Amino acid sequence: MDVEQRYTEEANFDFSEIAFDKMLALNSVGYHLSMSIQKNSHKFSVSNGIVQEYTVMTSTTGSIDVPFKLMVLSQDGDVPILVDFHKINIDQYLDSIIKNKSITHERAINNNTAISKEGD
């Protein structure tokens, strides 16, 4: 019996086996982490053969924010692969924002607007 395919879903990223097992072990936090990556996967830059590090802040059901460091391989013409990840502390996450390596935080820097003024 032939079944008609009703829809297709495009994969925005993939997991290594290690990352997939770790994601499953996190239960709901793993689900929210994968959704954060899915939503922001377009921000991974292509680096043929070089694993890059990014950070992500994941909000869970109880509004608890958990920061993670991601190791991602993104090659030209292929979906990014989450190689590995681990929890980090908030200071490490804030450092990643300064280095522009967070995929869930947009640095709002505008040349026409001063973020902070001297003497304030």
N, C-alpha and C positions, 0 to 999 in steps of 0.2 A: 504494500500500500504506500503510495506516495503522499508525503505531507508537504503542503505548501509552506514555504518560509515566509513568515509575516513581517519580520524586521531583521535588520542586522545591526550590530553594535560595533563601532570601531574602537579598537584598543588604543589607548593613549600612552600606555606604558606596560612593561612586563616585569616579572619578578624572577630573580635567581631562586634556586631551590631553597637555599639557606634563608633568604629574605622572606620567602613564602611561608616557611615553617615558623619563623619568628613572628610574622604577622598573624598567623592563626593562633599562636599561643597568647597573644595580647587581647583576644576576644573583642569587645566593643571598641577598645582603644585602637586595635589593629584595623577595624573597619573604618573608623574616623580618619586614621592615618592614611589608609589607601584612598579614601575619598578626597582628602586634601591633596594628595599627589595627583590623582586623576584630574582634579579641577585646575591644577597649576602646572601640569606636565609640559605645556607649551613654553614654559620659561627655561627649560633645560637647554643649554647651548650645546651644539654639536662639537664633539672632541674626539675624533676618530682614534680609538684605541686607548684613550686616557680616561680613567675613572675620576670623576669630579665629585666634590663634596658640596652639599647644599644643606640648608636647615629648613625645618617646617615646624610651625606651631599648630598642634592639633587640639581642637576643642572637643571634649567628650560630652556625653549626655548630661552629666551633672555639672556642666560649665567649668570643668577643671581643664586648664590649659597645660599641655604636655609638650615640651620642645624635643625634637629629634634631629639627629644628624643623619643625612642620607648619603650613600655612596652610589652614584649613578653613572652608567655607561651610556652615552648617547652618540650614535654613529649616523653618518649621512645615509638617508634612505631607509632607516630602520626606526622602530619605536624605542624610546629610552628603556633601559633595563635597570631596575632597582637591584643593585648587587648586594648591599647590606645596609643596615641602619642600627642606631642605638640611641637611647635617651641621653640627653645632655642637660646641663644645668642652665638656668636663666642667663647667667653671665656669658656663657658660651653662645647662647642664642643671640643676645644683644650684640656681641662682637661680630657675629655673622651678618647682622643687619648693617653694621658700619662697613663691612667688607662687601656688601651687596650680594650676599650668598643665600639670603632667605627667599624662598619661593612664596611664602605666605605674607610677606610684609613689603609693601611698596614704599620706597623712600620718597617722601614728598619734598623734593628740592626744586625750587623754582628760582631761576636767575633774577626774576623781577621782584621777588618777595623774600625778605630776610626772615629766616627761621627764628633767630634770636638776635636781639640788638644789644650792643655793648652798653653797659651802664644800667640795664634793666634789673 
